[in-house]
Amino acid sequence: MLTDGGSHFVTAMTLAALSEEPVHTTLWDLKDETEMGHIQLSREADLVVVAPGTADLLARMAAGIADDLATTLLLATDKPVLVAPAMNVRMWSHAATRRNVATLRRDGVTVMEPDEGTMACGEYGPGRLPEPARILAAAETLLAPAARPLQGRHVLVTAGPTHEPIDPVRYLANRSSGKQGFAIADAAARAGARVTLIAGPVTLPTPAGVDRVDVETALEMAAAVRATLPADAAVMVAAVADWRVEATGQKLKKGMAAAALPLTENPDILAALSRAPDRPRLVIGFAAETERVIEHATAKLARKGCDWIVANDVSGDVMGGDANAVHLINAADVESWAELPKTEVAARLIARIADALGPAA
């Protein structure tokens, strides 16, 4: 189906010749619409792919507008919808577009992250149409028959570090890459869950079908976690800074650096969530240790009040790496997993979560 805007770039005849299929262009085709053609089109496919998904089309989809063939088809379809966005970097980062993308993802539409690079307008950044191979892979994932044991469940995931400002140019941070948390969010979405991912300052692409909330500080992450409840399960992977500084409004000069920075303890997000009256049924913490890993993690499990702890040794090249060797600890036992890709660790953990929660009512 070719939109009016698309017809300014390529003709219907060209698409028909290349695809060897009829190309539909208008809601007002007398022959098609006597047979309610837009309804037939919306139901006969297994997947609807919107490529490119412009800022305008995303906005109209989010608002439920149906004023041409494309938007009418998208509003009438009962099949999965995959959107491959393409627009100027400033349009992609605009608050209105971010709201529209969040709305579509909450509605179950899979909105890919655009590619990053040089654009036709000469600017550089995220907004380029994803490469065809990425679109194909996303389509294959949506079409593949798969068990969805978390269908009807809401899973909260935190990921990445937090940055605690010292002054306008400096901050306290840690080496967390966010890769394990993002992999868990992706695995939960693939298992059918509605996923809210609260991400610290990382540049990883948002997994398909995941509702992402970006934060910077521990206080912002704590507020976002509270706002996300209720949830069926929470996987608290983020490496939250233990302390924050009362930030100054001006850059500290070198001579002032010798002075001790006054530190204030940050809220304990995991402990607060574990003891909240509306706590998720399953709360899982992470423990990054450099020695006596199981001993320290077991103590953390009791101290925080969560249900499980996933512990790992970060004394090597783990933070920022693509593999992880973890111990899954609960009050009864310890299960150690050999080093695996972080994606496989995520898949195994989500499978355990699905088993623990059981089918949604």
N, C-alpha and C positions, 0 to 999 in steps of 0.2 A: 504494500500500500504506500503510495507516494503522496506526501503532503503538498500543499500549494507552495510552501517555502522551499521544500526539496526540489520542486520542479524548476526552480531557478538555477539549480546546479546540475541536474541530470534530467533527461526526458523520460516519460513513461515508456516510449518505444525502446529506448536503450535498455531499461531495466527488463522489459518483457523479452527482448532478444537475448539478453545474458542469462536470465533465469528460466526461459522457456515456459513461463507462467503468465497468466493475465495480470495486469497491474491495475489496481483500483485507485481512483483519484478523487472521487466526489461522492458526497452524500446524496446527490440529486440525480443519480443515474436512473432513468425511468425503468429500464428493464430490471436492474438489480433490485431497486427499492420496491417494485411491486411484489417482490419475493422477500422483502425485509432483508436485503443483502447485508446490511451492517451487522445484523444479529447473526446471520449465518457465518460471516467472516469471523466474528468474535468467538464463535463456539467450535468451528471446525478444526482449528489448529490445536496442537498440544502445548504450544508456548508462543507468547507474543513478545517479540524482541523490538524494542524501540532504539533505533540507531541511525543517526545520532539523536540523543535526547537533549534538545535545546532548553535553555532557561525558560523560554516561553511555554514550551510544551510541559515541562515539569510543573510549572505554576498552574497551568490549566488542569493537569491531571490531579494535583493536590487539592484543587478547589472543586473537583467533580464537574467541570464544565464539559458540555457536549454540543459544540457548535460547528463541528465539521466531521468528516468521516473518521479521522484518527481519534479524536477525543470521544466520539460516540462509541466507536469500537472498543476503546479502552475502558469506558464506563460500563459497557454491556458484557464484557468478557467474564467468564468464570474460570479462566485458565491462568496459570502463572504468567507474570509479566516481568521481563528483564529489561532494564534501562541502561544504555551505555551513554553517559553524558558527554557533551562536547560544547564548550563555550569558552569565552575569554576568562582568564584567571580571576579577574575582579568580579565577574558575574558569578563564577563558581563559589567564591569566598563571601559573596554578599549575604547579609543576614536573611534576606527574603528567600534566597535559594537554599540556604542551610535549613530554614524552617520547612520549606517545601519537601526537601529530601527526607528530613526526619518524619514528616507526615506520611509520605509515601512508604517509607520503611515500616512505620507502625501499621500501615494498612496492608502490609504483606508484599509490597512490590520490592523486587530485588534491584537496588540501584547500585551499580558498580562505582568504584572510585575511578575518576578519569586518569589518563596517563599524564605525566609531567614532561614538559619540554618546550621548545620554541613553537610559537603559534603563528598563524597566518598574519596576525596583526603586528607581529614583531616582538610581543611580550613573551616572557618565559615564566612557566609555573604550571600548576595542575589545572587541567581543563581540556587537554587534547583527547580526542576520541580514543578509547582503548584500542590497542592493536587487534586485528581480526582474530588472532589466535587466542587472546584473552577472552574475547566475547564468545568464541566457540567453546572454550573450556567452561565458562560460566553457564552457557546453555546446556552443555552436556551434564553438568552437575545437577541442574534443575530437572532435567529429563530422566536422569538415572533413577531407576527404582531403588529406594533405600528405606530402611527401617527408620521411623520417626518416633522413637520411644518417649521423647519429651514434648510431643504435641500437646498443646494446651497448658504448658508450664511456662512460668516466667523465671528466667535465670539472670541474676546480677553478677557481673564480672568487673573487677577493678584491675588495672594494668599499668605498668610503667612506673616511673619515679614521680616524686613531687619536687618542685623547685620552691625553695623558701627564700624570698628576696632579702638581701643584706642592704643593698642600695640600688639605684636605678640600673646598674650594669652588672652586679654580682649576685650570686645566690648560692645557697647550700643545696647540694644534690647528691645523687648516688649513680651507680653505673647501670641501673636497670634499663633494659632495652625495650621492654614491653612485649617481646616476641611470644613468651609463654602465655601471657594473659590473652593476647590477641588470638593465638591458636586455640585457646579454650573457648573463647567467644565464638569463633568460627565453627568449632566442633559442636557446640551447643545449638547453634542455628541450624546446622546440617541435621541435627537430631530432632528438629521440629520445634524447638523452644522459641519463645519470644525473648530476645536477648537485649539487655541494656548493658553497654560497655562504658564504664567510666574510666577515661584514659588520662593519665598525666601527660607531660610534654614529650610526646614521641611523634615521629613522622610516618608511622606505618599506615598503610591503606586500611580503611574500614572493611571488615569482612562483609560479604554479601548478606543482606537480610538482618544486619545488626544495627540497633539504634545506639549511636555513639554520643557521649557527653564528654566534652573536653574540659579539663580543669588544670590548674597549675599548682596550687598549694594544698597542704593537708586539710586546712580548714574548708577549702572549696570542695575537696573530695568528700569530707565528712558530710557536708550539707547535701551534696549530690546523692550520696548513698541513702540518706534519710528520705530524700524526695522520691527515690526510686521505689521504695517499699509500697505495697507488699510484693514479695517475691517468694517463689517456692524454694529456691536455692541461691546461695551467694558464694562465689568463689573469689576470695580476696587475695589476688595475686600481686597487687601493687606493692612496691617497696616504698612505703610512706616514711617521710623524714620524721625522726623522733623529736627533733627540736626545730623551732623557728626563731628568727631574730626580729626584734622591733626595727623594721627597716627605716632607713633615713631617706629623706627626700633628695639629698645631694650625694654625689659620688664621694666616697671616703678617699682621702689622699693617702699616699704611701706612708707618711709619717704617723697617720692615725691607725694604721693596721696593727701596730704592736699592742694597742689597747685590746683587752679581752672583749669579745662580743657577748653581750648579755643574751642568754638563751632561755627560751620558754618552752616547756614541754608541750608537744602537740597532742590533740585528743587521740585516744586509742580507738581507732575506728572499728577494728575487729572485735575488741572486747565490748564496746558499746553496742554493736550490732548483735552480738551473741546474747546479751542480756536484755535486749529491747523487748517490750511486751508484744510487738508485732514482728518478732524475729522470723526470718525464713525457717522453714522446717529443717533445712540442712545448711549449716554454715561451715565453710571450709577455709582455713587459713593457710598461708605459706610461710615457711621458715627458711631463710637463707643463712646458712651457718658455715663456719670455716674450721671448726673442730668439734668433737663430741656431738656430732650432728643429731643422732637419734635421741641422746640424753637431753640436749637443749630443746629440741623440738617437742619432746614429750612433756617437759616442764612448761613450755609455751602453751600446749594444748590445755593443760589444767588451769593455767593462769588466765588465759583468754576466755575460756568457757565455750569454745567452738566445738563442733562435732568431729571434724577431721583436721589433721595438719598434713600438708605435703611438704616434706623437708628435702633440701638438697645442699650439697657441698659446693660453695661458690669460691673456693680457694683457687680454682683453676680458671680456664677460659669458658665460663658458663654464662655470665652476664654478657649479653651481646652475641653469644654463640647460637648455634642452631640445634644443639643436642642437650639432653639433660638426663641425669641419673637421680631418681627420687625415691623417697621412702614415704609410703602412705600410712599414716599413723592415726589410730583411734584409741579409745579407752581400753579396748580389748587386746589389740595386737598391732604388730608392725609388719608391713609388706614392702619388700624392697624390689624395685624394678631396675634392671640393667640399663645402661645408657641407651637412650632412644632419641630419634628426632623429636623436637618439641611438639610437632604436629601429632606424633603417635602417642606421646605422653598425654596430650589433650584428649585424643580420641578415647584412650583407656579410662581417663578420669571421668569423662562425660558418660561413658558406658556404666561406670560404677554409680554415678549420680542417678542415672535413669533407673538402675536396679533398686537403689535405696528408696527413691520416690514412688516407684510403681506407676501404673497408668493414671492419667488425670481423671478426675471424676466427671 
